[in-house]
Amino acid sequence: MSAGPGTRTAEPPTQSPHVAGSAVVVGRARMGGGSSLAQGAVVRSVDGAVEIGSGSFVLENSVVVGQGPIPTTIGRRTVFGHRGTVIGASVGDLCEIGNGSTLMPGARLGDRVFLGEGTLVPTGMTLPDEVVAVGRPARIVRHASPDDLRRLTALRDGDLSLPPHNTIAVEDRQETPVGQLYAFRDIVPTIAATATLFPTAEITGDVVVGERTIIGAGVKIIGDSHGPVRIGNDVQILENSVLHLLPDNDLIIDDGVIIGPSAMIHGCRIGAGSIVEPAAIVCDGTTLGAGCVVRAWAVVKQRSRFAAGTDIDGFPAVEVGRTSGPPPAPPWALRPGDLATVVPAGRTR
């Protein structure tokens, strides 16, 4: 079974950590010798709450978040596949994390764990050493076989030895953008003066961003179709999320919405105070009422309708419950003090 991300092998532990040119570190993380952040990867480490062990790789467009009560620790010689998301989780040594997998706060993985592509490890789940797990949510399909361990050995250049723990601080690494705001058909995005754009965020076309809204690292908002993109006040759109729309459509994000890392939002309307959890997908023509919660990795199909206060999950997503009042800000959301290391870059047309 192909459970891991592929061919990348660990570097010698004597090397310094490597952060690719388009990778981003927000805050202060700790990285071990020979560890690497690939192109487009984003680490948000508030108060030093992310540690990546020696020889571990976080591959392209992945997101790693640790802050406050949800620190993230990644063991030695572990590999996260492309577009992985890990938030407030603990991951052991020599793990193979399949492309597009998502680990939620409090998830714990032992050593030599294999996750299939697109696996969701939900809040609080523990996976023991040497298991293969797949699915949303993750389920253990077997203990790691001799063939699995031979494959792991091959991916680590025939050597499963572990380097010593030796991390150094890596902080506030963000490339200087060539440009963040792009015109489409002579329409330039309008960004409120109090909004915050991280340096690697990019916004194109007919997009309006409201007051005190935060557009996180690596976010892409693309208003290059006929309909507008309107984002309200006090919204958070977090790391490596993508917002887009089809022609003759619009995308409306009301005040106070929080969109988690790696989400994909397409031509829909999301009501005030709603929360879209990490890696969720909301498709064109959908309407969500105020105070909804879309759970991690849920896929809300086209033209869905959900009333205010709906708890939404599944593939395709359905109502799984009701919220009791406005949903609280999730622990992975940014707090006002977390922006101390970011220079606000709000711009107006």
C-alpha positions as CSV (number, residue, x, y, z in Angstrom):
1,M,0.0,0.0,0.0
2,S,1.3,3.5,-0.9
3,A,0.7,5.4,2.3
4,G,3.5,7.9,2.3
5,P,4.4,10.9,0.2
6,G,7.0,9.3,-2.0
7,T,10.7,9.6,-2.6
8,R,12.2,12.3,-0.3
9,T,14.9,10.9,2.1
10,A,16.3,12.5,5.2
11,E,19.4,14.6,4.9
12,P,22.5,14.0,7.1
13,P,21.8,15.3,10.6
14,T,24.9,17.5,10.6
15,Q,23.4,19.9,8.1
16,S,21.7,23.1,9.2
17,P,17.9,23.5,8.8
18,H,16.8,24.5,5.3
19,V,14.0,27.0,4.6
20,A,13.1,27.3,0.9
21,G,12.9,30.8,-0.6
22,S,9.1,30.8,-0.8
23,A,8.6,29.0,2.6
24,V,7.4,31.1,5.5
25,V,8.1,31.0,9.2
26,V,5.9,33.4,11.3
27,G,7.1,33.7,14.8
28,R,9.8,31.6,16.3
29,A,10.1,27.8,15.5
30,R,12.7,25.3,16.4
31,M,14.2,23.1,13.7
32,G,16.7,20.3,13.9
33,G,19.8,19.7,11.8
34,G,19.0,18.5,8.3
35,S,15.3,19.4,8.6
36,S,13.6,21.3,5.7
37,L,10.7,23.4,4.8
38,A,9.9,23.1,1.1
39,Q,8.6,25.8,-1.3
40,G,5.3,27.3,-0.2
41,A,5.3,25.7,3.2
42,V,4.1,27.9,6.1
43,V,5.0,27.5,9.8
44,R,3.1,29.7,12.3
45,S,4.8,29.3,15.7
46,V,3.5,31.6,18.4
47,D,5.7,31.7,21.5
48,G,8.0,29.0,20.1
49,A,5.2,26.4,19.9
50,V,6.5,24.5,16.9
51,E,9.4,22.1,16.9
52,I,10.5,20.1,13.8
53,G,13.0,17.4,14.6
54,S,16.3,16.6,12.9
55,G,16.1,15.3,9.4
56,S,12.4,15.9,9.0
57,F,10.8,17.3,5.9
58,V,7.7,19.5,5.5
59,L,7.0,19.4,1.8
60,E,5.4,21.9,-0.6
61,N,2.4,24.0,0.4
62,S,2.1,22.3,3.8
63,V,1.0,24.3,6.9
64,V,2.3,23.7,10.5
65,V,0.6,25.7,13.3
66,G,1.4,25.8,17.0
67,Q,0.4,28.3,19.6
68,G,-0.7,28.7,23.2
69,P,-2.3,25.5,24.4
70,I,-1.8,23.7,21.1
71,P,1.9,23.2,20.5
72,T,3.1,21.1,17.6
73,T,6.0,18.8,17.8
74,I,7.3,16.7,14.8
75,G,9.8,14.0,15.5
76,R,13.1,13.1,13.7
77,R,13.3,11.9,10.1
78,T,9.5,12.3,9.6
79,V,8.2,13.4,6.2
80,F,5.0,15.4,5.6
81,G,3.7,15.0,2.1
82,H,2.6,17.9,-0.2
83,R,-0.2,20.2,1.2
84,G,-0.2,18.5,4.6
85,T,-1.7,20.4,7.5
86,V,-0.7,19.8,11.2
87,I,-2.2,22.0,13.9
88,G,-1.4,21.5,17.6
89,A,-0.5,17.8,17.1
90,S,2.4,15.6,18.2
91,V,4.1,13.3,15.6
92,G,6.7,10.7,16.4
93,D,9.9,9.7,14.6
94,L,10.2,8.2,11.1
95,C,6.6,8.7,10.2
96,E,5.3,8.9,6.6
97,I,2.5,11.4,6.3
98,G,0.6,11.1,3.0
99,N,0.0,14.1,0.8
100,G,-3.0,16.3,1.8
101,S,-3.3,14.7,5.3
102,T,-4.6,16.9,8.2
103,L,-3.8,16.5,11.9
104,M,-6.0,18.5,14.2
105,P,-5.3,19.8,17.8
106,G,-4.4,17.1,20.3
107,A,-3.8,14.4,17.7
108,R,-0.9,12.1,18.7
109,L,1.0,9.8,16.4
110,G,3.6,7.3,17.6
111,D,6.8,6.3,15.8
112,R,6.9,4.8,12.3
113,V,3.2,5.6,11.6
114,F,2.1,5.5,7.9
115,L,-0.8,7.8,6.9
116,G,-2.5,7.3,3.5
117,E,-3.1,10.4,1.3
118,G,-5.8,12.7,2.5
119,T,-6.1,11.2,5.9
120,L,-7.8,13.2,8.7
121,V,-6.6,12.6,12.2
122,P,-9.2,14.4,14.3
123,T,-8.9,16.3,17.5
124,G,-7.6,14.1,20.4
125,M,-7.1,10.9,18.3
126,T,-4.0,8.8,19.2
127,L,-2.4,6.4,16.7
128,P,0.2,4.0,18.3
129,D,3.6,3.0,16.9
130,E,3.9,1.2,13.6
131,V,0.4,1.3,12.2
132,V,-1.0,2.1,8.8
133,A,-4.1,4.4,9.0
134,V,-6.3,5.9,6.2
135,G,-9.6,7.7,5.9
136,R,-11.6,10.7,7.2
137,P,-11.5,10.2,10.1
138,A,-8.4,8.0,10.3
139,R,-8.9,4.3,11.0
140,I,-6.1,1.8,11.5
141,V,-6.2,-0.8,8.7
142,R,-3.2,-2.9,10.0
143,H,0.0,-2.9,11.9
144,A,3.0,-2.0,9.8
145,S,4.1,-5.0,7.9
146,P,7.7,-6.1,7.2
147,D,7.1,-4.7,3.6
148,D,6.0,-1.4,5.0
149,L,9.1,-1.2,7.2
150,R,11.4,-2.2,4.3
151,R,9.9,0.5,2.2
152,L,10.4,3.0,5.0
153,T,14.1,1.9,5.2
154,A,14.5,2.4,1.4
155,L,13.0,5.9,1.7
156,R,15.6,6.7,4.4
157,D,18.6,5.6,2.3
158,G,18.7,2.2,4.0
159,D,19.2,3.6,7.5
160,L,16.6,4.0,10.2
161,S,18.9,5.4,12.8
162,L,17.9,8.6,14.6
163,P,20.1,11.7,14.9
164,P,20.4,13.4,18.3
165,H,17.9,16.1,19.3
166,N,19.6,19.4,18.3
167,T,17.3,22.2,17.3
168,I,18.0,25.9,16.7
169,A,15.6,28.8,16.5
170,V,14.3,29.9,13.1
171,E,12.2,33.0,13.2
172,D,10.3,35.4,11.0
173,R,11.3,34.1,7.6
174,Q,9.1,35.6,4.8
175,E,10.3,36.5,1.3
176,T,9.8,40.0,0.2
177,P,6.9,39.9,-2.3
178,V,7.3,41.1,-5.9
179,G,3.7,42.2,-5.6
180,Q,0.6,41.4,-3.6
181,L,-2.3,43.2,-5.4
182,Y,-2.9,42.5,-9.1
183,A,-5.4,44.1,-11.5
184,F,-7.8,42.1,-13.6
185,R,-9.6,43.9,-16.4
186,D,-8.4,47.2,-14.9
187,I,-10.0,46.4,-11.5
188,V,-7.5,46.5,-8.6
189,P,-8.3,45.0,-5.2
190,T,-9.5,47.4,-2.4
191,I,-7.9,46.6,1.0
192,A,-9.0,48.5,4.1
193,A,-6.2,50.4,5.8
194,T,-6.6,48.4,9.0
195,A,-6.5,45.0,7.3
196,T,-3.4,42.9,7.6
197,L,-1.9,41.1,4.5
198,F,1.0,38.7,5.2
199,P,3.8,39.3,2.8
200,T,3.2,36.2,0.7
201,A,-0.6,36.7,0.4
202,E,-1.8,37.6,-3.1
203,I,-5.1,39.1,-4.2
204,T,-6.3,39.6,-7.8
205,G,-9.1,41.6,-9.4
206,D,-12.5,42.6,-8.1
207,V,-11.9,41.9,-4.4
208,V,-12.8,44.2,-1.4
209,V,-11.3,43.4,2.0
210,G,-12.8,44.9,5.1
211,E,-11.5,46.5,8.3
212,R,-9.3,44.5,10.7
213,T,-9.4,41.5,8.4
214,I,-6.3,39.2,8.3
215,I,-5.2,37.6,5.1
216,G,-2.6,35.0,6.1
217,A,0.6,33.7,4.7
218,G,0.3,32.1,1.3
219,V,-3.4,32.9,0.8
220,K,-4.6,33.4,-2.7
221,I,-7.8,35.3,-3.4
222,I,-8.6,35.4,-7.1
223,G,-11.4,37.7,-8.3
224,D,-10.7,37.2,-12.1
225,S,-14.3,36.2,-13.1
226,H,-17.4,38.3,-13.7
227,G,-18.7,38.3,-10.1
228,P,-17.1,40.1,-7.1
229,V,-15.3,38.9,-4.0
230,R,-16.5,40.8,-0.9
231,I,-14.8,40.0,2.4
232,G,-16.2,41.7,5.5
233,N,-14.7,43.1,8.7
234,D,-12.8,41.1,11.3
235,V,-12.4,38.1,9.0
236,Q,-9.5,35.7,9.2
237,I,-8.4,33.8,6.1
238,L,-5.5,31.7,7.2
239,E,-2.4,30.0,5.8
240,N,-2.4,28.7,2.2
241,S,-6.2,28.9,1.7
242,V,-7.5,29.6,-1.8
243,L,-10.6,31.6,-2.6
244,H,-11.9,31.7,-6.2
245,L,-15.2,31.8,-8.2
246,L,-16.7,30.8,-11.5
247,P,-18.0,33.4,-14.0
248,D,-21.3,35.0,-13.3
249,N,-21.0,34.1,-9.6
250,D,-20.0,36.0,-6.5
251,L,-18.1,35.2,-3.3
252,I,-19.3,36.9,-0.1
253,I,-17.7,36.4,3.3
254,D,-19.6,38.2,6.0
255,D,-18.1,39.8,9.2
256,G,-16.3,37.7,11.7
257,V,-15.8,34.6,9.6
258,I,-12.7,32.4,10.3
259,I,-11.4,30.3,7.5
260,G,-8.8,27.7,8.6
261,P,-5.5,26.8,6.9
262,S,-5.5,25.0,3.6
263,A,-9.2,25.6,3.0
264,M,-10.7,26.0,-0.5
265,I,-13.6,28.4,-0.9
266,H,-15.4,28.8,-4.2
267,G,-18.1,31.2,-5.2
268,C,-20.3,30.9,-2.1
269,R,-21.8,33.0,0.7
270,I,-20.7,32.4,4.2
271,G,-22.7,34.0,7.0
272,A,-21.4,36.1,9.8
273,G,-19.4,34.4,12.6
274,S,-19.1,31.1,10.8
275,I,-16.0,28.9,11.0
276,V,-14.5,26.9,8.2
277,E,-12.1,24.4,9.7
278,P,-8.7,23.5,8.1
279,A,-8.7,21.8,4.7
280,A,-12.5,22.0,4.3
281,I,-13.9,22.7,0.8
282,V,-17.0,24.9,0.1
283,C,-18.2,24.7,-3.5
284,D,-19.9,27.2,-5.8
285,G,-23.4,28.3,-5.3
286,T,-23.5,27.3,-1.6
287,T,-25.1,29.5,1.1
288,L,-24.2,29.1,4.8
289,G,-26.2,31.0,7.4
290,A,-24.6,32.9,10.2
291,G,-22.8,30.9,12.9
292,C,-22.2,27.7,10.9
293,V,-19.3,25.4,11.5
294,V,-17.8,23.5,8.5
295,R,-15.6,20.7,10.0
296,A,-12.1,19.8,8.9
297,W,-12.0,18.1,5.5
298,A,-15.7,18.4,4.9
299,V,-16.7,18.9,1.3
300,V,-19.8,21.1,0.9
301,K,-21.1,20.3,-2.6
302,Q,-22.4,22.9,-5.1
303,R,-25.6,24.8,-4.4
304,S,-25.9,23.4,-0.8
305,R,-28.0,25.4,1.6
306,F,-27.5,25.4,5.4
307,A,-29.5,27.4,7.9
308,A,-27.8,29.6,10.5
309,G,-26.2,27.7,13.4
310,T,-25.6,24.4,11.5
311,D,-22.8,22.0,12.3
312,I,-21.6,20.6,8.9
313,D,-19.4,17.6,8.2
314,G,-18.9,14.8,5.8
315,F,-18.2,13.9,2.1
316,P,-20.5,15.2,0.8
317,A,-21.2,17.4,3.8
318,V,-24.5,17.2,5.7
319,E,-26.0,18.6,8.9
320,V,-24.6,16.7,11.8
321,G,-25.9,19.0,14.6
322,R,-26.7,22.5,15.7
323,T,-24.5,25.0,17.4
324,S,-25.6,26.5,20.7
325,G,-25.0,30.2,20.1
326,P,-22.2,31.8,18.1
327,P,-19.3,29.4,17.8
328,P,-16.2,30.4,19.7
329,A,-13.0,31.2,17.9
330,P,-11.0,28.0,17.5
331,P,-7.6,27.6,19.2
332,W,-5.8,27.7,15.8
333,A,-7.2,31.2,15.0
334,L,-5.0,34.2,15.3
335,R,-5.4,36.3,18.4
336,P,-4.7,40.1,18.4
337,G,-1.3,39.7,20.2
338,D,-0.1,37.1,17.7
339,L,0.4,39.7,15.1
340,A,3.2,41.4,17.0
341,T,5.8,40.0,14.6
342,V,4.0,41.0,11.5
343,V,4.1,44.4,10.0
344,P,0.5,45.3,8.8
345,A,0.5,45.9,5.1
346,G,-3.1,47.1,4.5
347,R,-3.5,48.9,1.2
348,T,-6.4,50.8,-0.3
349,R,-7.1,51.5,-3.9
